[in-house]
Amino acid sequence: RGRGLARALCREVLAFARARGFGAVVLSTSMVQVAAQRLYEGQGFRKVGASSPTLLCAVLRFQIYHYRCELGDGG
């Protein structure tokens, strides 16, 4: 932690997808992964939804957050 590896990997994934013509990258993370949420939001991802994958999760109010980063035309 604290060495910028996750940030560098995230930038590399976005560059890889952009170079191959993808319009967006999507991902999901749990509500308890606050550091991951901050990382993704800092890299341009926006939260686009949330879901509870099972009935037990719904009862416990545990959610999975869905994120999307629009890549644009790369130019």
Order of alpha helices (4+ residues) and beta strands (2+ residues): alpha-beta-alpha-beta-alpha-beta
